[in-house]
Amino acid sequence: MRVLVWSGVFSLLALAIMSLPTQAQTYDPRYPVCMTVYDGPFGGEWIDCNYTSVPQCHASASGRAAMCGINPYFASAPEMPAPAHRRHRYAH
């Protein structure tokens, strides 16, 4: 009987944990610059990560209660390795 009670308790606990709200990722990893827009008198804000450069973001933020910053989750393109130095043999 105890096993049945404990299994019911754990099932309810698991169901409660799975029903908690989750938070979507705020930052879009495809763009290197994000703008945080402060909206309304009660301090609401939202983040827009659709900018390829800081000047582009500043132009969009101009005249608004907004600030631009570097996207901490930007997935930069992988760097290409430096070409290997090859020695050529010359036929004499």
C-alpha positions in Angstrom: 0.0 0.0 0.0 2.9 2.4 0.8 4.4 1.8 -2.7 1.1 2.8 -4.3 0.8 6.0 -2.1 4.4 7.0 -2.9 4.0 6.3 -6.6 1.0 8.5 -6.6 2.8 11.3 -4.7 5.8 11.2 -7.2 3.4 11.1 -10.1 1.6 14.3 -8.9 4.9 15.9 -8.2 6.2 15.2 -11.7 2.9 16.5 -13.2 3.2 19.7 -11.1 6.8 20.3 -12.3 6.0 19.7 -15.9 3.1 22.1 -15.8 5.3 25.0 -14.6 5.6 27.8 -17.2 8.8 27.8 -19.2 10.6 30.8 -20.6 11.5 31.0 -24.3 14.9 32.1 -25.4 15.0 35.9 -25.5 18.1 36.3 -27.6 18.2 35.3 -31.3 21.5 33.6 -31.9 21.6 34.6 -35.6 22.3 38.3 -34.9 25.2 39.8 -33.1 23.5 42.9 -31.7 20.3 43.3 -29.6 18.2 46.3 -28.6 16.5 46.4 -25.2 13.4 48.6 -25.4 12.0 50.0 -22.2 8.2 50.4 -22.6 5.7 52.1 -20.4 5.7 53.8 -17.0 5.7 50.5 -15.1 9.1 49.3 -16.4 8.1 46.8 -19.0 10.8 45.8 -21.5 11.5 43.6 -24.5 14.5 42.6 -26.4 14.9 42.7 -30.2 17.9 40.9 -31.6 17.6 41.6 -35.4 20.6 43.8 -35.9 23.9 43.1 -37.7 25.8 46.1 -36.3 25.8 48.5 -33.4 25.3 51.6 -35.6 22.3 49.9 -37.2 20.8 49.3 -33.8 21.6 52.9 -32.6 19.7 54.2 -35.7 16.7 52.2 -34.8 16.9 53.1 -31.1 17.2 56.8 -31.7 14.5 58.8 -30.0 13.3 55.8 -28.0 13.8 54.6 -24.5 16.1 51.9 -25.8 19.7 50.7 -25.5 21.9 48.5 -27.8 24.2 45.8 -26.7 26.1 42.7 -27.9 24.1 39.5 -28.1 25.7 37.1 -25.5 24.3 34.1 -27.4 25.4 35.1 -30.9 26.5 32.0 -32.8 29.4 33.4 -34.8 30.6 31.8 -38.0 33.4 29.3 -37.4 36.8 30.6 -38.1 38.7 29.2 -41.0 42.1 27.7 -40.1 45.1 29.4 -41.5 46.5 27.9 -44.6 49.3 25.5 -44.1 52.7 26.6 -45.3 54.0 24.3 -47.9 57.6 24.0 -49.2 57.9 23.4 -52.8 60.7 21.3 -54.2 62.3 22.7 -57.3 63.8 20.4 -59.8 67.4 21.4 -60.6 
